[in-house]
Amino acid sequence: MLESEERRNRPALALHVPEPDARPGDAVDFSHVAIPAAGSVPRPDVSTAPADMRDLAYSLVRVLDDDGKAVGPWDPRLDADTLRRMLRDMAMVRVYDDRMYRAQRQGKTSFYMKSTGEEAVAVAAAHALDRDDMCFPTYRQQGLLVARDYPLTEMMCQVYSNSGDKLKGRQLPIMYSDRDHGFFSISGNLGTQYPQAVGWAMASAIKGDSRIAAGWIGDGATAEGDFHNAVTFAAVYRAPVVLNVVNNQWAISTFSGIAGAELTTFAARAIGYGIPGLRVDGNDPLAVYAATRWAADRARSNLGPTLIELFTYRVEGHSTSDDPSAYRPQNAGAAWPLGDPLERLKRHLIGLGEWDDERHEQLLAELGAEVRAAQKEAEKLGTLGNAAAQDIASMFDDVFEEMPWHLREQRDQALAEAEAKK
């Protein structure tokens, strides 16, 4: 009885459920976001021991200051042609996204996901990596394909799942795949990209190859077992891989605090595995480029993996199936203090005397025309609305090297029924 009375006098246990700082109807408030001055974070040599660079996991690597000037030790000192190409690729991604978003709203495809405000995450990384390095992306890294000159028409055919879709309608729209462009198949369960990236990197090392791998997941996927299994293998075997966490602070409608963002940074998770962790301004194209190149150089030197947290914000909805106004203040993305990656790079180029508003408007007009022309060609091969999809027999292809008898029977029956309906 005494023991029971003692328990009644103890405070009741309670759980903490993370909540974002603002919900629908509240004023947008990013005052809690700590933003160090551009150029203030030191850049260690790639051979530095991880234990000697722990502070990098808690700061924020930035290159472009508020005036658009590149400052500090992380400045990659890129030439003007490379900067213009990066600007062009990011602008192309945004124009392409807008066009495909409208196509979905017009009933031409079932689904789409935009990367508005996150274009630097993919485009700058693509320019920092070698073109034959293998990328294991999420569904918001279409910029990797754009930067590697993948044909827009083929991207659109995959979105439409039409007769020109090389994936034969087997992947959800926007889940591209192309080995020749170093773009591994996208998985809706993002956590799986890490083990596959690490496995590919280990295989590359075992073969004595020179190519490295890079993987991307979102903040939410860091809470999955795949994340921890992959980083353990990468650390133990010093796999030549760059592991990116795109912290856009929302996993569908779930605040990043559910994955541990209130406790520490995502980059800090690297410390427990004994590998470098970099926290980077994901809206700063030069910072993303510099961090990716640093990590890639480290991987190529057989010094092992690097975990990079790309700190950004998901400007729009998770997908065309999502309404962010149901769980966060409207126009929250527009108030994000780290700004727009396109505008920041544009301002930098103008400051260098290598760009101007007139040329920028001309670029956007040219990209718009290019995207419209590609869309016209893709839609000749069908859209969701006109049902010009893959041939029904294709569902039986690429499953077995030699098709078993029962599948041959099913295929023949399906073709006969389709022919009878014509």
C-alpha positions, 0 to 999 in steps of 0.5 A, spaced: 500 500 500 505 504 501 508 503 494 502 505 491 501 511 495 508 513 493 507 512 486 500 516 486 505 522 489 510 522 483 508 526 477 505 523 471 509 521 465 507 525 459 510 524 451 512 530 447 509 531 440 513 535 436 509 541 433 511 546 427 511 553 430 505 555 425 499 552 423 493 555 418 491 562 420 497 563 424 502 568 421 508 565 418 514 565 423 521 563 421 525 567 427 527 561 430 532 559 424 539 561 425 542 563 419 550 565 420 553 570 415 555 567 408 563 565 408 563 565 416 564 557 416 571 554 415 572 549 410 577 543 412 581 540 407 578 533 405 583 529 409 581 532 415 579 527 420 571 527 422 572 528 429 576 535 428 570 538 424 564 536 428 562 543 428 560 543 421 554 539 422 551 544 427 552 551 422 550 552 415 555 553 409 553 559 405 557 562 400 552 568 397 551 573 401 545 578 401 548 582 396 549 576 391 557 576 392 560 570 393 564 570 399 568 565 404 573 559 404 567 555 400 567 559 394 568 554 388 570 560 384 566 558 378 567 561 371 561 565 368 559 560 363 558 554 368 554 559 372 550 561 367 549 554 365 547 552 372 542 558 372 539 555 365 538 548 368 535 551 374 530 555 370 529 550 365 527 545 371 522 551 374 519 552 367 518 544 366 515 543 373 510 549 371 508 546 365 507 539 367 503 541 373 498 544 369 498 538 364 496 534 371 490 539 372 488 539 365 487 531 366 493 529 362 497 525 367 494 523 374 500 525 378 506 530 379 511 533 384 514 540 383 521 542 386 520 549 386 525 553 391 529 546 391 532 547 384 539 548 387 539 541 391 539 537 384 542 542 379 548 544 383 550 537 385 549 535 378 555 540 376 559 538 382 559 531 380 562 527 374 557 525 369 558 518 370 557 518 377 551 514 379 545 518 382 540 515 387 535 521 387 528 522 390 522 525 386 524 532 387 531 531 383 529 532 376 534 537 375 539 531 375 536 529 368 536 536 366 543 538 368 545 532 364 541 533 358 536 528 358 531 529 353 525 533 355 520 529 351 522 523 354 521 525 361 514 528 359 513 521 356 514 518 362 510 523 366 504 521 361 505 514 361 504 514 354 506 509 348 513 513 348 514 511 355 521 507 356 519 505 363 512 502 359 508 505 364 510 501 370 513 507 374 508 512 377 509 519 373 515 523 375 519 516 377 524 517 372 530 512 370 535 512 366 542 508 367 546 512 361 545 518 365 546 515 371 539 516 374 537 510 378 530 508 378 526 513 383 522 509 389 516 512 392 519 509 399 525 514 399 529 510 404 531 505 400 535 510 395 540 510 401 542 502 401 542 502 394 547 508 393 551 505 398 551 498 395 552 501 388 558 505 391 561 499 394 561 495 388 564 500 384 570 500 389 570 492 389 571 493 382 576 498 382 572 503 378 573 510 379 565 512 379 562 514 386 555 514 388 550 520 390 544 518 394 538 523 396 532 522 401 528 527 405 528 529 412 522 524 414 526 518 411 532 519 416 527 516 421 527 509 417 531 503 418 534 504 411 537 510 413 541 507 419 543 501 415 546 504 409 550 509 413 553 504 418 555 500 412 558 506 408 562 508 414 564 501 416 567 500 409 568 507 407 564 507 401 565 512 396 558 515 396 555 522 398 549 521 402 544 527 402 538 529 406 534 534 403 531 537 409 525 541 406 522 541 413 515 537 411 514 530 409 508 530 406 504 533 411 508 531 417 513 536 420 520 535 420 520 535 428 517 528 428 523 525 425 528 529 430 529 536 427 527 539 434 533 535 437 539 536 433 540 537 426 540 532 421 547 533 419 549 531 426 547 524 425 553 523 421 557 524 428 555 518 431 557 514 425 564 517 425 563 520 418 563 528 416 557 531 416 555 538 413 549 542 414 549 547 407 544 552 405 540 548 400 538 555 397 545 557 395 547 554 389 554 555 390 554 552 397 551 546 394 556 545 389 562 547 393 559 542 399 558 536 394 564 537 390 568 537 397 564 530 399 566 527 392 573 529 392 573 525 399 570 519 396 574 519 390 580 519 395 578 513 399 576 517 405 569 514 405 562 517 405 559 524 407 552 526 410 550 533 407 544 536 410 541 541 405 537 546 409 531 548 404 524 549 404 518 546 400 515 552 397 509 548 394 505 542 396 508 535 397 504 533 390 498 535 386 494 530 391 496 535 397 493 541 399 499 545 404 494 550 406 491 545 411 497 544 415 501 550 415 500 558 413 499 560 406 505 563 402 509 560 408 514 558 402 515 565 400 517 568 407 523 563 407 529 567 409 534 563 405 530 566 399 529 563 392 535 559 389 534 562 382 534 569 384 540 568 388 544 566 382 541 571 378 543 576 382 550 574 383 551 573 375 549 580 375 553 583 380 559 580 376 557 583 370 555 577 366 548 577 366 542 582 366 534 582 366 533 583 359 538 576 358 534 573 363 527 574 360 530 572 354 532 566 357 525 564 360 522 565 353 527 561 350 526 555 355 518 556 355 518 555 347 523 549 348 518 546 353 512 547 349 515 544 343 517 538 347 510 537 350 507 537 343 511 532 341 510 528 347 503 528 347 503 526 340 504 519 343 498 520 348 496 522 354 492 520 360 486 523 357 486 520 350 488 513 353 494 512 348 498 508 353 503 502 352 501 496 348 497 491 353 502 486 351 508 490 354 506 488 361 508 481 360 515 483 358 522 484 362 519 479 367 522 473 365 528 471 361 524 466 358 516 467 359 513 461 362 507 457 359 501 460 363 504 467 362 504 466 354 497 464 355 495 470 359 498 474 354 495 471 348 488 471 352 489 479 353 491 481 346 485 477 343 480 480 348 483 487 346 482 486 339 475 484 340 474 490 343 476 494 337 
